[in-house]
Structures are given as C-alpha cells and as structure tokens.
Amino acid sequence: MNLPDLAAARIRVPRGVPADVEVHLFPVAQYRPLLDSHGHLLSSAGQDRAEQGDSSAVRRLSHVLLRLLLARRPAPAPETSLARTAELIAVALADRPVGADVEKQQSPEQAELLLSLLHPADQRRLRGRPASEVTAAWTRKEATLKAMGVGLRRGPGLDEVGTRRRPRAPRGWQVRQLALPPALGAELAVAWRD
Ligand SMILES: CC(C)(COP(=O)(O)OP(=O)(O)OC[C@H]1O[C@@H](n2cnc3c(N)ncnc32)[C@H](O)[C@@H]1OP(=O)(O)O)[C@@H](O)C(=O)NCCC(=O)NCCS
C-alpha cells in the first residue's frame, strides 16, 4: 500500500512564528489508511491516551500521526498539541509549550454563541463580522488555552484574542492564525510560549 507522505502535511507558518514551532494539518480521509498500517503504535504503549475515554477513529488517527511525527524527530521529545474536526487533524510540535486548534467554519448561529463567550473587547471588535472571523477568533482562544495547558478551565472571556491581523494573547504567550485554503472550510491557529 502506498502510504501518504507525512511531510506533505506541514503547514507554512507566518513570519514571527519561532523556527522550532511546527504545525501539520492532515485531511482525515487521506491519512486514514495509517490506522490500519500503524494502529499497532497505540496499543504498544498500554496507557495510551487515545485508548482512554473517547476512542473514535479520528482521535486514534490523531495519536498515530503524533507518534509518527515524534519518531522522525531527534530526542529530546518536543512539546506537542493536538486538535481535530471530523475532517482535519492538526498537530503542533515545538521546543516550548505549544497549542493548536482547528475548527470547522461555524454557522452564523454557532458563531453568535462563541462570540458571546469571548472577552467583551473581542465581542465589540467582532460583532457584525462574518462567522469565519469569529471561528478564527475561537481557534486563537483554544490554541492559547491549550498552550497554557489549562483548556476551558480558564474562562474564555478572560483574555482578548484580537483580530486575525493583530492577534492578542496573555503576557508571555503568542498566537497566530494560519492561512488555509477556503475549500477546507476550517480555521487553524497556533500559540506558543514567548
Ligand atoms: C482543550 C479543549 C478546549 C479542547 O476541546 P475540543 O475542541 O473539544 O477538542 P480538540 O480537538 O480541539 O482538542 C482535543 C485535544 O486537546 C488536548 N487537550 C485537552 N485538554 C487540554 C489542556 N487542558 N491543555 C492542553 N491540551 C489539552 C488533548 O490533546 C486533546 O486530545 P486527546 O484527548 O486525544 O489527547 C477542551 O478539551 C478543554 O478545555 N478541556 C478541559 C476540561 C473542560 O473544561 N471540560 C468542560 C468542557 S464543557
């Protein structure tokens, strides 16, 4: 079987993202064969996180991809972050705390809900903007909270996310939006410790 090339999934990051921060975006449909060919990588660990709780195929595939990316890197193991939609898997690796988030473009109704959870200044900035801007803002929010390691335990309205062009993050952290082809119907962001 011809297995898909991992290197093809590496995303070009904008200027200002440190050289050690790598982001990969895998279309699930294209990389799914790896579950059959490399699924054994998960069970070998016994305690693998992908075997706990929700063990959907996309989740297991994300952990297989993470393992394959780690295997290509020299020690020491980098920091990592995972994010998934039904169609896409994002993996970030860096020599520092890092967070990634990918989200399917939200409907106007879904965007309205997400907007209501953001910082009041972000709500003012984004009100009336297309749902894609709110989706993007939410990916900056989740990427940052993942880099910080707190997830949604930290209220999403506490810190500003700014705009696509001028992203904001809490002091000591940085976040950037990554450009995706519109055909993917998704937004992607990466955050890291400064
Ligand atoms: C981090 C979080 C926002 C991601 O949510 P999501 O959009 O559903 O899921 P994503 O696909 O973007 O990311 C999932 C991955 O994020 C990572 N992740 C989860 N919690 C994390 C945290 N606190 N810090 C860093 N990364 C985290 C994990 O790698 C997870 O995948 P895995 O469980 O297979 O290892 C969310 O899981 C969270 O905040 N959890 C904390 C617990 C919580 O508040 N629960 C109540 C929610 S109503």
The ligand as an ORCA input file, in Angstrom:
! r2SCAN-3c Opt
* xyz 0 1
  C      -8.788     21.877     25.499
  C     -10.226     21.861     24.998
  C     -10.714     23.294     24.882
  C     -10.241     21.184     23.607
  O     -11.523     20.868     23.238
  P     -12.075     20.318     21.833
  O     -12.252     21.475     20.886
  O     -13.243     19.505     22.178
  O     -11.017     19.313     21.238
  P      -9.787     19.478     20.207
  O      -9.963     18.514     19.109
  O      -9.573     20.914     19.822
  O      -8.542     19.049     21.098
  C      -8.518     17.857     21.797
  C      -7.124     17.683     22.345
  O      -6.766     18.837     23.105
  C      -5.767     18.444     24.047
  N      -6.138     18.991     25.351
  C      -7.220     18.699     26.112
  N      -7.183     19.408     27.241
  C      -6.053     20.151     27.214
  C      -5.451     21.090     28.102
  N      -6.019     21.426     29.258
  N      -4.280     21.660     27.740
  C      -3.700     21.355     26.586
  N      -4.226     20.468     25.672
  C      -5.387     19.886     26.006
  C      -5.718     16.930     24.063
  O      -4.553     16.501     23.319
  C      -6.968     16.533     23.295
  O      -6.837     15.338     22.583
  P      -6.645     13.920     23.348
  O      -7.585     13.917     24.499
  O      -6.952     12.882     22.309
  O      -5.184     13.874     23.759
  C     -11.156     21.134     25.973
  O     -10.955     19.747     25.837
  C     -10.989     21.514     27.439
  O     -10.873     22.632     27.827
  N     -10.978     20.574     28.315
  C     -10.800     20.907     29.749
  C     -11.896     20.305     30.579
  C     -13.159     21.113     30.482
  O     -13.193     22.315     30.688
  N     -14.274     20.432     30.216
  C     -15.543     21.034     30.140
  C     -15.908     21.375     28.728
  S     -17.569     21.918     28.669
*
